[in-house]
Amino acid sequence: MGQIGIWQIVIIAVVVVLLFGRGKISDLMGDVAKGINSFKKGLNEDDSKMADSSKTIDQKASETVSDIKDKSKSS
């Protein structure tokens, strides 16, 4: 009694098609598909940006800790 059967789904689908028409439903499905594709494209762009930003910088410090300590002792 609490489960939805195949006939209930078919009746709901027929009512929706009658109310909105086939053209509006296909336009809506096209918009949903565009949204999903845009979302996937955005995720892929974020992944590529994160891969680019994870590069390391190899740079030597101009002063070492011991140099700083020596300066503070001599002052």
N, CA, C and O atoms as a Maestro MAE file, in Angstrom:
{
 s_m_m2io_version
 :::
 2.0.0
}

f_m_ct {
 s_m_title
 :::
 protein
 m_atom[300] {
  # First column is atom index #
  i_m_mmod_type
  r_m_x_coord
  r_m_y_coord
  r_m_z_coord
  i_m_residue_number
  s_m_chain_name
  s_m_pdb_residue_name
  s_m_pdb_atom_name
  i_m_atomic_number
  :::
  1 25 0.821 -1.188 0.000 1 A "MET " " N  " 7
  2 3 0.000 0.000 0.000 1 A "MET " " CA " 6
  3 2 0.868 1.256 0.000 1 A "MET " " C  " 6
  4 15 0.494 2.247 -0.628 1 A "MET " " O  " 8
  5 25 2.000 1.250 0.673 2 A "GLY " " N  " 7
  6 3 2.850 2.415 0.788 2 A "GLY " " CA " 6
  7 2 3.848 2.543 -0.345 2 A "GLY " " C  " 6
  8 15 4.569 3.538 -0.405 2 A "GLY " " O  " 8
  9 25 3.918 1.577 -1.243 3 A "GLN " " N  " 7
  10 3 4.889 1.619 -2.321 3 A "GLN " " CA " 6
  11 2 4.258 2.174 -3.591 3 A "GLN " " C  " 6
  12 15 3.068 1.989 -3.847 3 A "GLN " " O  " 8
  13 25 5.084 2.861 -4.381 4 A "ILE " " N  " 7
  14 3 4.608 3.406 -5.646 4 A "ILE " " CA " 6
  15 2 4.886 2.366 -6.723 4 A "ILE " " C  " 6
  16 15 6.017 1.907 -6.878 4 A "ILE " " O  " 8
  17 25 3.856 2.003 -7.458 5 A "GLY " " N  " 7
  18 3 3.994 1.010 -8.515 5 A "GLY " " CA " 6
  19 2 4.266 1.661 -9.856 5 A "GLY " " C  " 6
  20 15 4.278 2.886 -9.980 5 A "GLY " " O  " 8
  21 25 4.484 0.824 -10.857 6 A "ILE " " N  " 7
  22 3 4.802 1.302 -12.200 6 A "ILE " " CA " 6
  23 2 3.619 2.062 -12.794 6 A "ILE " " C  " 6
  24 15 3.816 3.037 -13.520 6 A "ILE " " O  " 8
  25 25 2.383 1.625 -12.493 7 A "TRP " " N  " 7
  26 3 1.212 2.294 -13.054 7 A "TRP " " CA " 6
  27 2 1.046 3.693 -12.482 7 A "TRP " " C  " 6
  28 15 0.623 4.596 -13.203 7 A "TRP " " O  " 8
  29 25 1.361 3.898 -11.228 8 A "GLN " " N  " 7
  30 3 1.272 5.235 -10.653 8 A "GLN " " CA " 6
  31 2 2.283 6.170 -11.309 8 A "GLN " " C  " 6
  32 15 1.985 7.338 -11.559 8 A "GLN " " O  " 8
  33 25 3.472 5.657 -11.585 9 A "ILE " " N  " 7
  34 3 4.506 6.460 -12.238 9 A "ILE " " CA " 6
  35 2 4.076 6.824 -13.656 9 A "ILE " " C  " 6
  36 15 4.284 7.954 -14.098 9 A "ILE " " O  " 8
  37 25 3.480 5.872 -14.368 10 A "VAL " " N  " 7
  38 3 3.014 6.130 -15.732 10 A "VAL " " CA " 6
  39 2 1.917 7.189 -15.727 10 A "VAL " " C  " 6
  40 15 1.928 8.091 -16.565 10 A "VAL " " O  " 8
  41 25 0.978 7.093 -14.803 11 A "ILE " " N  " 7
  42 3 -0.110 8.071 -14.720 11 A "ILE " " CA " 6
  43 2 0.429 9.459 -14.405 11 A "ILE " " C  " 6
  44 15 -0.019 10.445 -14.992 11 A "ILE " " O  " 8
  45 25 1.380 9.547 -13.491 12 A "ILE " " N  " 7
  46 3 1.991 10.843 -13.155 12 A "ILE " " CA " 6
  47 2 2.714 11.415 -14.368 12 A "ILE " " C  " 6
  48 15 2.615 12.614 -14.632 12 A "ILE " " O  " 8
  49 25 3.439 10.579 -15.113 13 A "ALA " " N  " 7
  50 3 4.156 11.042 -16.302 13 A "ALA " " CA " 6
  51 2 3.187 11.565 -17.350 13 A "ALA " " C  " 6
  52 15 3.448 12.600 -17.964 13 A "ALA " " O  " 8
  53 25 2.073 10.871 -17.566 14 A "VAL " " N  " 7
  54 3 1.084 11.307 -18.548 14 A "VAL " " CA " 6
  55 2 0.476 12.649 -18.131 14 A "VAL " " C  " 6
  56 15 0.298 13.534 -18.968 14 A "VAL " " O  " 8
  57 25 0.162 12.803 -16.862 15 A "VAL " " N  " 7
  58 3 -0.415 14.058 -16.383 15 A "VAL " " CA " 6
  59 2 0.570 15.211 -16.558 15 A "VAL " " C  " 6
  60 15 0.174 16.304 -16.962 15 A "VAL " " O  " 8
  61 25 1.842 14.980 -16.259 16 A "VAL " " N  " 7
  62 3 2.864 16.020 -16.408 16 A "VAL " " CA " 6
  63 2 3.001 16.422 -17.869 16 A "VAL " " C  " 6
  64 15 3.110 17.610 -18.174 16 A "VAL " " O  " 8
  65 25 2.998 15.445 -18.781 17 A "VAL " " N  " 7
  66 3 3.097 15.757 -20.214 17 A "VAL " " CA " 6
  67 2 1.874 16.538 -20.677 17 A "VAL " " C  " 6
  68 15 1.999 17.473 -21.468 17 A "VAL " " O  " 8
  69 25 0.706 16.168 -20.195 18 A "LEU " " N  " 7
  70 3 -0.514 16.884 -20.583 18 A "LEU " " CA " 6
  71 2 -0.510 18.321 -20.054 18 A "LEU " " C  " 6
  72 15 -0.949 19.233 -20.753 18 A "LEU " " O  " 8
  73 25 -0.024 18.530 -18.840 19 A "LEU " " N  " 7
  74 3 -0.020 19.862 -18.248 19 A "LEU " " CA " 6
  75 2 1.005 20.788 -18.898 19 A "LEU " " C  " 6
  76 15 0.690 21.929 -19.238 19 A "LEU " " O  " 8
  77 25 2.206 20.305 -19.066 20 A "PHE " " N  " 7
  78 3 3.300 21.170 -19.506 20 A "PHE " " CA " 6
  79 2 3.590 21.074 -21.000 20 A "PHE " " C  " 6
  80 15 4.169 21.998 -21.571 20 A "PHE " " O  " 8
  81 25 3.212 20.010 -21.624 21 A "GLY " " N  " 7
  82 3 3.504 19.840 -23.045 21 A "GLY " " CA " 6
  83 2 4.889 19.272 -23.262 21 A "GLY " " C  " 6
  84 15 5.790 19.430 -22.438 21 A "GLY " " O  " 8
  85 25 5.030 18.606 -24.396 22 A "ARG " " N  " 7
  86 3 6.292 17.934 -24.691 22 A "ARG " " CA " 6
  87 2 7.429 18.930 -24.913 22 A "ARG " " C  " 6
  88 15 8.569 18.650 -24.542 22 A "ARG " " O  " 8
  89 25 7.143 20.075 -25.505 23 A "GLY " " N  " 7
  90 3 8.177 21.069 -25.812 23 A "GLY " " CA " 6
  91 2 8.799 21.669 -24.571 23 A "GLY " " C  " 6
  92 15 10.019 21.819 -24.497 23 A "GLY " " O  " 8
  93 25 7.968 22.017 -23.583 24 A "LYS " " N  " 7
  94 3 8.501 22.610 -22.355 24 A "LYS " " CA " 6
  95 2 9.326 21.603 -21.568 24 A "LYS " " C  " 6
  96 15 10.339 21.957 -20.966 24 A "LYS " " O  " 8
  97 25 8.894 20.358 -21.574 25 A "ILE " " N  " 7
  98 3 9.632 19.325 -20.835 25 A "ILE " " CA " 6
  99 2 10.990 19.082 -21.491 25 A "ILE " " C  " 6
  100 15 11.993 18.932 -20.793 25 A "ILE " " O  " 8
  101 25 11.034 19.042 -22.830 26 A "SER " " N  " 7
  102 3 12.321 18.834 -23.502 26 A "SER " " CA " 6
  103 2 13.244 20.029 -23.293 26 A "SER " " C  " 6
  104 15 14.454 19.856 -23.148 26 A "SER " " O  " 8
  105 25 12.688 21.240 -23.274 27 A "ASP " " N  " 7
  106 3 13.505 22.425 -22.976 27 A "ASP " " CA " 6
  107 2 14.069 22.359 -21.562 27 A "ASP " " C  " 6
  108 15 15.228 22.700 -21.328 27 A "ASP " " O  " 8
  109 25 13.243 21.919 -20.630 28 A "LEU " " N  " 7
  110 3 13.677 21.801 -19.242 28 A "LEU " " CA " 6
  111 2 14.792 20.762 -19.110 28 A "LEU " " C  " 6
  112 15 15.776 20.989 -18.405 28 A "LEU " " O  " 8
  113 25 14.637 19.633 -19.784 29 A "MET " " N  " 7
  114 3 15.672 18.595 -19.725 29 A "MET " " CA " 6
  115 2 16.969 19.087 -20.369 29 A "MET " " C  " 6
  116 15 18.059 18.754 -19.902 29 A "MET " " O  " 8
  117 25 16.855 19.879 -21.440 30 A "GLY " " N  " 7
  118 3 18.049 20.454 -22.067 30 A "GLY " " CA " 6
  119 2 18.760 21.410 -21.124 30 A "GLY " " C  " 6
  120 15 19.989 21.426 -21.064 30 A "GLY " " O  " 8
  121 25 17.995 22.206 -20.389 31 A "ASP " " N  " 7
  122 3 18.590 23.128 -19.424 31 A "ASP " " CA " 6
  123 2 19.269 22.373 -18.282 31 A "ASP " " C  " 6
  124 15 20.334 22.770 -17.809 31 A "ASP " " O  " 8
  125 25 18.644 21.290 -17.850 32 A "VAL " " N  " 7
  126 3 19.245 20.475 -16.787 32 A "VAL " " CA " 6
  127 2 20.562 19.869 -17.279 32 A "VAL " " C  " 6
  128 15 21.547 19.843 -16.540 32 A "VAL " " O  " 8
  129 25 20.583 19.384 -18.516 33 A "ALA " " N  " 7
  130 3 21.809 18.802 -19.075 33 A "ALA " " CA " 6
  131 2 22.915 19.857 -19.184 33 A "ALA " " C  " 6
  132 15 24.076 19.571 -18.893 33 A "ALA " " O  " 8
  133 25 22.555 21.077 -19.603 34 A "LYS " " N  " 7
  134 3 23.551 22.153 -19.686 34 A "LYS " " CA " 6
  135 2 24.108 22.482 -18.306 34 A "LYS " " C  " 6
  136 15 25.304 22.732 -18.154 34 A "LYS " " O  " 8
  137 25 23.235 22.482 -17.305 35 A "GLY " " N  " 7
  138 3 23.688 22.754 -15.941 35 A "GLY " " CA " 6
  139 2 24.645 21.698 -15.433 35 A "GLY " " C  " 6
  140 15 25.644 22.015 -14.788 35 A "GLY " " O  " 8
  141 25 24.344 20.445 -15.720 36 A "ILE " " N  " 7
  142 3 25.225 19.351 -15.282 36 A "ILE " " CA " 6
  143 2 26.575 19.457 -15.978 36 A "ILE " " C  " 6
  144 15 27.615 19.298 -15.339 36 A "ILE " " O  " 8
  145 25 26.570 19.726 -17.286 37 A "ASN " " N  " 7
  146 3 27.834 19.868 -18.022 37 A "ASN " " CA " 6
  147 2 28.645 21.045 -17.500 37 A "ASN " " C  " 6
  148 15 29.866 20.950 -17.376 37 A "ASN " " O  " 8
  149 25 27.985 22.146 -17.196 38 A "SER " " N  " 7
  150 3 28.679 23.313 -16.651 38 A "SER " " CA " 6
  151 2 29.288 22.999 -15.290 38 A "SER " " C  " 6
  152 15 30.404 23.422 -14.993 38 A "SER " " O  " 8
  153 25 28.560 22.263 -14.472 39 A "PHE " " N  " 7
  154 3 29.060 21.881 -13.151 39 A "PHE " " CA " 6
  155 2 30.293 20.991 -13.274 39 A "PHE " " C  " 6
  156 15 31.277 21.192 -12.562 39 A "PHE " " O  " 8
  157 25 30.245 20.010 -14.175 40 A "LYS " " N  " 7
  158 3 31.394 19.117 -14.383 40 A "LYS " " CA " 6
  159 2 32.595 19.903 -14.901 40 A "LYS " " C  " 6
  160 15 33.728 19.661 -14.483 40 A "LYS " " O  " 8
  161 25 32.344 20.853 -15.822 41 A "LYS " " N  " 7
  162 3 33.435 21.668 -16.357 41 A "LYS " " CA " 6
  163 2 34.077 22.499 -15.251 41 A "LYS " " C  " 6
  164 15 35.300 22.636 -15.202 41 A "LYS " " O  " 8
  165 25 33.255 23.051 -14.365 42 A "GLY " " N  " 7
  166 3 33.775 23.827 -13.240 42 A "GLY " " CA " 6
  167 2 34.614 22.986 -12.302 42 A "GLY " " C  " 6
  168 15 35.640 23.446 -11.802 42 A "GLY " " O  " 8
  169 25 34.184 21.747 -12.057 43 A "LEU " " N  " 7
  170 3 34.972 20.862 -11.202 43 A "LEU " " CA " 6
  171 2 36.317 20.549 -11.834 43 A "LEU " " C  " 6
  172 15 37.334 20.536 -11.141 43 A "LEU " " O  " 8
  173 25 36.340 20.297 -13.141 44 A "ASN " " N  " 7
  174 3 37.595 19.998 -13.827 44 A "ASN " " CA " 6
  175 2 38.527 21.201 -13.815 44 A "ASN " " C  " 6
  176 15 39.739 21.037 -13.674 44 A "ASN " " O  " 8
  177 25 37.979 22.417 -13.961 45 A "GLU " " N  " 7
  178 3 38.815 23.621 -13.910 45 A "GLU " " CA " 6
  179 2 39.416 23.810 -12.524 45 A "GLU " " C  " 6
  180 15 40.578 24.199 -12.402 45 A "GLU " " O  " 8
  181 25 38.642 23.541 -11.485 46 A "ASP " " N  " 7
  182 3 39.160 23.665 -10.121 46 A "ASP " " CA " 6
  183 2 40.276 22.665 -9.873 46 A "ASP " " C  " 6
  184 15 41.262 22.994 -9.214 46 A "ASP " " O  " 8
  185 25 40.136 21.451 -10.389 47 A "ASP " " N  " 7
  186 3 41.175 20.437 -10.221 47 A "ASP " " CA " 6
  187 2 42.460 20.855 -10.920 47 A "ASP " " C  " 6
  188 15 43.551 20.665 -10.382 47 A "ASP " " O  " 8
  189 25 42.338 21.426 -12.118 48 A "SER " " N  " 7
  190 3 43.541 21.848 -12.839 48 A "SER " " CA " 6
  191 2 44.196 23.044 -12.160 48 A "SER " " C  " 6
  192 15 45.422 23.147 -12.156 48 A "SER " " O  " 8
  193 25 43.403 23.955 -11.581 49 A "LYS " " N  " 7
  194 3 43.974 25.092 -10.855 49 A "LYS " " CA " 6
  195 2 44.707 24.627 -9.613 49 A "LYS " " C  " 6
  196 15 45.769 25.155 -9.285 49 A "LYS " " O  " 8
  197 25 44.151 23.644 -8.918 50 A "MET " " N  " 7
  198 3 44.793 23.149 -7.713 50 A "MET " " CA " 6
  199 2 46.090 22.426 -8.057 50 A "MET " " C  " 6
  200 15 47.053 22.501 -7.295 50 A "MET " " O  " 8
  201 25 46.134 21.732 -9.181 51 A "ALA " " N  " 7
  202 3 47.359 21.051 -9.588 51 A "ALA " " CA " 6
  203 2 48.447 22.068 -9.918 51 A "ALA " " C  " 6
  204 15 49.618 21.841 -9.616 51 A "ALA " " O  " 8
  205 25 48.071 23.181 -10.534 52 A "ASP " " N  " 7
  206 3 49.043 24.223 -10.868 52 A "ASP " " CA " 6
  207 2 49.546 24.944 -9.619 52 A "ASP " " C  " 6
  208 15 50.720 25.309 -9.549 52 A "ASP " " O  " 8
  209 25 48.681 25.152 -8.641 53 A "SER " " N  " 7
  210 3 49.062 25.917 -7.460 53 A "SER " " CA " 6
  211 2 49.840 25.080 -6.449 53 A "SER " " C  " 6
  212 15 50.349 25.623 -5.468 53 A "SER " " O  " 8
  213 25 49.943 23.781 -6.667 54 A "SER " " N  " 7
  214 3 50.645 22.945 -5.704 54 A "SER " " CA " 6
  215 2 52.128 22.817 -6.023 54 A "SER " " C  " 6
  216 15 52.799 21.944 -5.471 54 A "SER " " O  " 8
  217 25 52.649 23.658 -6.892 55 A "LYS " " N  " 7
  218 3 54.070 23.631 -7.225 55 A "LYS " " CA " 6
  219 2 54.880 24.175 -6.054 55 A "LYS " " C  " 6
  220 15 54.424 25.060 -5.330 55 A "LYS " " O  " 8
  221 25 56.064 23.648 -5.877 56 A "THR " " N  " 7
  222 3 56.926 24.108 -4.788 56 A "THR " " CA " 6
  223 2 57.897 25.153 -5.311 56 A "THR " " C  " 6
  224 15 58.216 25.189 -6.500 56 A "THR " " O  " 8
  225 25 58.358 25.997 -4.410 57 A "ILE " " N  " 7
  226 3 59.327 27.025 -4.750 57 A "ILE " " CA " 6
  227 2 60.648 26.659 -4.095 57 A "ILE " " C  " 6
  228 15 60.750 26.547 -2.873 57 A "ILE " " O  " 8
  229 25 61.649 26.476 -4.932 58 A "ASP " " N  " 7
  230 3 62.977 26.164 -4.426 58 A "ASP " " CA " 6
  231 2 63.775 27.461 -4.361 58 A "ASP " " C  " 6
  232 15 64.206 27.998 -5.381 58 A "ASP " " O  " 8
  233 25 63.959 27.947 -3.146 59 A "GLN " " N  " 7
  234 3 64.658 29.208 -2.972 59 A "GLN " " CA " 6
  235 2 65.429 29.126 -1.659 59 A "GLN " " C  " 6
  236 15 64.914 28.627 -0.658 59 A "GLN " " O  " 8
  237 25 66.664 29.618 -1.672 60 A "LYS " " N  " 7
  238 3 67.475 29.612 -0.463 60 A "LYS " " CA " 6
  239 2 67.256 30.908 0.294 60 A "LYS " " C  " 6
  240 15 67.045 31.964 -0.303 60 A "LYS " " O  " 8
  241 25 67.309 30.816 1.600 61 A "ALA " " N  " 7
  242 3 67.132 32.002 2.440 61 A "ALA " " CA " 6
  243 2 68.365 32.883 2.338 61 A "ALA " " C  " 6
  244 15 69.488 32.394 2.216 61 A "ALA " " O  " 8
  245 25 68.140 34.184 2.390 62 A "SER " " N  " 7
  246 3 69.265 35.107 2.285 62 A "SER " " CA " 6
  247 2 70.066 35.139 3.585 62 A "SER " " C  " 6
  248 15 71.276 35.364 3.558 62 A "SER " " O  " 8
  249 25 69.411 34.918 4.712 63 A "GLU " " N  " 7
  250 3 70.103 34.874 5.998 63 A "GLU " " CA " 6
  251 2 69.734 33.578 6.709 63 A "GLU " " C  " 6
  252 15 68.612 33.087 6.587 63 A "GLU " " O  " 8
  253 25 70.674 33.042 7.438 64 A "THR " " N  " 7
  254 3 70.400 31.843 8.219 64 A "THR " " CA " 6
  255 2 70.136 32.246 9.662 64 A "THR " " C  " 6
  256 15 70.363 33.393 10.048 64 A "THR " " O  " 8
  257 25 69.664 31.314 10.439 65 A "VAL " " N  " 7
  258 3 69.371 31.586 11.847 65 A "VAL " " CA " 6
  259 2 70.642 31.941 12.604 65 A "VAL " " C  " 6
  260 15 70.634 32.818 13.468 65 A "VAL " " O  " 8
  261 25 71.722 31.264 12.281 66 A "SER " " N  " 7
  262 3 72.977 31.553 12.978 66 A "SER " " CA " 6
  263 2 73.478 32.965 12.663 66 A "SER " " C  " 6
  264 15 74.057 33.614 13.534 66 A "SER " " O  " 8
  265 25 73.267 33.454 11.433 67 A "ASP " " N  " 7
  266 3 73.646 34.819 11.089 67 A "ASP " " CA " 6
  267 2 72.853 35.825 11.917 67 A "ASP " " C  " 6
  268 15 73.405 36.819 12.388 67 A "ASP " " O  " 8
  269 25 71.578 35.569 12.091 68 A "ILE " " N  " 7
  270 3 70.732 36.471 12.866 68 A "ILE " " CA " 6
  271 2 71.149 36.469 14.332 68 A "ILE " " C  " 6
  272 15 71.170 37.523 14.967 68 A "ILE " " O  " 8
  273 25 71.482 35.296 14.878 69 A "LYS " " N  " 7
  274 3 71.917 35.198 16.267 69 A "LYS " " CA " 6
  275 2 73.237 35.951 16.467 69 A "LYS " " C  " 6
  276 15 73.417 36.645 17.467 69 A "LYS " " O  " 8
  277 25 74.161 35.806 15.504 70 A "ASP " " N  " 7
  278 3 75.448 36.507 15.606 70 A "ASP " " CA " 6
  279 2 75.254 38.026 15.586 70 A "ASP " " C  " 6
  280 15 75.939 38.744 16.314 70 A "ASP " " O  " 8
  281 25 74.339 38.513 14.773 71 A "LYS " " N  " 7
  282 3 74.063 39.936 14.725 71 A "LYS " " CA " 6
  283 2 73.493 40.441 16.027 71 A "LYS " " C  " 6
  284 15 73.848 41.525 16.491 71 A "LYS " " O  " 8
  285 25 72.592 39.644 16.631 72 A "SER " " N  " 7
  286 3 71.974 40.086 17.886 72 A "SER " " CA " 6
  287 2 72.992 40.058 19.023 72 A "SER " " C  " 6
  288 15 72.894 40.889 19.926 72 A "SER " " O  " 8
  289 25 73.952 39.157 19.025 73 A "LYS " " N  " 7
  290 3 74.963 39.104 20.089 73 A "LYS " " CA " 6
  291 2 75.935 40.271 19.954 73 A "LYS " " C  " 6
  292 15 76.366 40.832 20.961 73 A "LYS " " O  " 8
  293 25 76.287 40.647 18.720 74 A "SER " " N  " 7
  294 3 77.257 41.707 18.538 74 A "SER " " CA " 6
  295 2 76.634 43.089 18.782 74 A "SER " " C  " 6
  296 15 77.373 44.052 18.984 74 A "SER " " O  " 8
  297 25 75.329 43.214 18.769 75 A "SER " " N  " 7
  298 3 74.680 44.519 18.968 75 A "SER " " CA " 6
  299 2 74.624 44.929 20.389 75 A "SER " " C  " 6
  300 15 74.108 46.002 20.703 75 A "SER " " O  " 8
  :::
 }
 m_bond[299] {
  # First column is bond index #
  i_m_from
  i_m_to
  i_m_order
  :::
  1 1 2 1
  2 2 3 1
  3 3 4 2
  4 3 5 1
  5 5 6 1
  6 6 7 1
  7 7 8 2
  8 7 9 1
  9 9 10 1
  10 10 11 1
  11 11 12 2
  12 11 13 1
  13 13 14 1
  14 14 15 1
  15 15 16 2
  16 15 17 1
  17 17 18 1
  18 18 19 1
  19 19 20 2
  20 19 21 1
  21 21 22 1
  22 22 23 1
  23 23 24 2
  24 23 25 1
  25 25 26 1
  26 26 27 1
  27 27 28 2
  28 27 29 1
  29 29 30 1
  30 30 31 1
  31 31 32 2
  32 31 33 1
  33 33 34 1
  34 34 35 1
  35 35 36 2
  36 35 37 1
  37 37 38 1
  38 38 39 1
  39 39 40 2
  40 39 41 1
  41 41 42 1
  42 42 43 1
  43 43 44 2
  44 43 45 1
  45 45 46 1
  46 46 47 1
  47 47 48 2
  48 47 49 1
  49 49 50 1
  50 50 51 1
  51 51 52 2
  52 51 53 1
  53 53 54 1
  54 54 55 1
  55 55 56 2
  56 55 57 1
  57 57 58 1
  58 58 59 1
  59 59 60 2
  60 59 61 1
  61 61 62 1
  62 62 63 1
  63 63 64 2
  64 63 65 1
  65 65 66 1
  66 66 67 1
  67 67 68 2
  68 67 69 1
  69 69 70 1
  70 70 71 1
  71 71 72 2
  72 71 73 1
  73 73 74 1
  74 74 75 1
  75 75 76 2
  76 75 77 1
  77 77 78 1
  78 78 79 1
  79 79 80 2
  80 79 81 1
  81 81 82 1
  82 82 83 1
  83 83 84 2
  84 83 85 1
  85 85 86 1
  86 86 87 1
  87 87 88 2
  88 87 89 1
  89 89 90 1
  90 90 91 1
  91 91 92 2
  92 91 93 1
  93 93 94 1
  94 94 95 1
  95 95 96 2
  96 95 97 1
  97 97 98 1
  98 98 99 1
  99 99 100 2
  100 99 101 1
  101 101 102 1
  102 102 103 1
  103 103 104 2
  104 103 105 1
  105 105 106 1
  106 106 107 1
  107 107 108 2
  108 107 109 1
  109 109 110 1
  110 110 111 1
  111 111 112 2
  112 111 113 1
  113 113 114 1
  114 114 115 1
  115 115 116 2
  116 115 117 1
  117 117 118 1
  118 118 119 1
  119 119 120 2
  120 119 121 1
  121 121 122 1
  122 122 123 1
  123 123 124 2
  124 123 125 1
  125 125 126 1
  126 126 127 1
  127 127 128 2
  128 127 129 1
  129 129 130 1
  130 130 131 1
  131 131 132 2
  132 131 133 1
  133 133 134 1
  134 134 135 1
  135 135 136 2
  136 135 137 1
  137 137 138 1
  138 138 139 1
  139 139 140 2
  140 139 141 1
  141 141 142 1
  142 142 143 1
  143 143 144 2
  144 143 145 1
  145 145 146 1
  146 146 147 1
  147 147 148 2
  148 147 149 1
  149 149 150 1
  150 150 151 1
  151 151 152 2
  152 151 153 1
  153 153 154 1
  154 154 155 1
  155 155 156 2
  156 155 157 1
  157 157 158 1
  158 158 159 1
  159 159 160 2
  160 159 161 1
  161 161 162 1
  162 162 163 1
  163 163 164 2
  164 163 165 1
  165 165 166 1
  166 166 167 1
  167 167 168 2
  168 167 169 1
  169 169 170 1
  170 170 171 1
  171 171 172 2
  172 171 173 1
  173 173 174 1
  174 174 175 1
  175 175 176 2
  176 175 177 1
  177 177 178 1
  178 178 179 1
  179 179 180 2
  180 179 181 1
  181 181 182 1
  182 182 183 1
  183 183 184 2
  184 183 185 1
  185 185 186 1
  186 186 187 1
  187 187 188 2
  188 187 189 1
  189 189 190 1
  190 190 191 1
  191 191 192 2
  192 191 193 1
  193 193 194 1
  194 194 195 1
  195 195 196 2
  196 195 197 1
  197 197 198 1
  198 198 199 1
  199 199 200 2
  200 199 201 1
  201 201 202 1
  202 202 203 1
  203 203 204 2
  204 203 205 1
  205 205 206 1
  206 206 207 1
  207 207 208 2
  208 207 209 1
  209 209 210 1
  210 210 211 1
  211 211 212 2
  212 211 213 1
  213 213 214 1
  214 214 215 1
  215 215 216 2
  216 215 217 1
  217 217 218 1
  218 218 219 1
  219 219 220 2
  220 219 221 1
  221 221 222 1
  222 222 223 1
  223 223 224 2
  224 223 225 1
  225 225 226 1
  226 226 227 1
  227 227 228 2
  228 227 229 1
  229 229 230 1
  230 230 231 1
  231 231 232 2
  232 231 233 1
  233 233 234 1
  234 234 235 1
  235 235 236 2
  236 235 237 1
  237 237 238 1
  238 238 239 1
  239 239 240 2
  240 239 241 1
  241 241 242 1
  242 242 243 1
  243 243 244 2
  244 243 245 1
  245 245 246 1
  246 246 247 1
  247 247 248 2
  248 247 249 1
  249 249 250 1
  250 250 251 1
  251 251 252 2
  252 251 253 1
  253 253 254 1
  254 254 255 1
  255 255 256 2
  256 255 257 1
  257 257 258 1
  258 258 259 1
  259 259 260 2
  260 259 261 1
  261 261 262 1
  262 262 263 1
  263 263 264 2
  264 263 265 1
  265 265 266 1
  266 266 267 1
  267 267 268 2
  268 267 269 1
  269 269 270 1
  270 270 271 1
  271 271 272 2
  272 271 273 1
  273 273 274 1
  274 274 275 1
  275 275 276 2
  276 275 277 1
  277 277 278 1
  278 278 279 1
  279 279 280 2
  280 279 281 1
  281 281 282 1
  282 282 283 1
  283 283 284 2
  284 283 285 1
  285 285 286 1
  286 286 287 1
  287 287 288 2
  288 287 289 1
  289 289 290 1
  290 290 291 1
  291 291 292 2
  292 291 293 1
  293 293 294 1
  294 294 295 1
  295 295 296 2
  296 295 297 1
  297 297 298 1
  298 298 299 1
  299 299 300 2
  :::
 }
}
